[in-house]
């Protein structure tokens, strides 16, 4: 039986002046080792849900529990500590520090974790850059790197503290086809080594990398699809199956 690592109970997010909540009493669980995908039309609340579950946004009602700890009760300093040590984040824009090299961008996130020594952090940063196939660009500034190199460095930064969950919000949204495939292959490889991933995407080619897809609309989870582990040889058949399911939901 899979072990639950994160769950949301009755998650609601409202904004003043809005008639309908962005998130409407959502209940969901994320399981250790899963590659969980969140899909849905624009404005469905996908990114808001990801931010709520990761503690980056304050919810109006409900609870978020990570490893049996209710993180919605944590003070901001406690939440910041939890995020730096337990959560990794990858966004559509890399948010790399412009005056640091790719290597320094990765390493500095590790330095913030006082449980890890400087030497071990630098060794891990180098190893991650190599794993992400961007070791040759380690001394480049972000403006000197290609979009794919920058995003792969951002994934390395997200992994530096060995997060329990990697949160990804449209991580391939700004990339071309080749770089998208490279980033998705890296995320798939991380998951197949046991990394739990929760990813928001509008791209079916990205969604098929997951083993579970949640469909969000009007702030509610309307349906979900379970899939076997991804193998490249079955990608086309898998994409057709997911596309048919999405069509049935009027996506």
C-alpha angles and dihedrals in degrees: 000000000000118000117236111232102173134017138177122209121198092336111190128173121185133173125211112263094019116118095206127043118247089223115030115202096306123188118190144144132214117206129214113263095014126129098218119191127199115203135168143121123301111286094023092122098254098140091038089056092050091049091047093051093047095049093245091118131040115238125220096222139001137039138276117206123193117187089343093307117117101228094184087075095054122109116241094259090051091046092050090052092049092049093050094049105032108025132060123198132204120177137185088257112049097223090207115168104258098216095050127078120244089258092050091048090056097041097047091062088056093048088061089064103080091195090072125069121233094246093049090047092053092046091050092046090053091047093050093049088052091047089051091051093242101104091113090061097046094115096046122107114238091256089056094052127084119247091256093049091049093050093047089051088050090054089050089051090050090052098045095099095042095247123212089223131021111211115202124186111194091320093176098039095106098039133095121242097270094047091044091056091048093051093046091050090052092050090048091051091050091051093048087056089056105272113147110226132188111190134180115208142155092199117098090203088059094042094057089066089072128084092213129036123194117199114213125191130165090356095305134101104241100177145342138212128211119211135182120249113296120261120178093227091064096043097108095048090045092051091051091050094049092044091053091050092050091048089054087057091051091245 
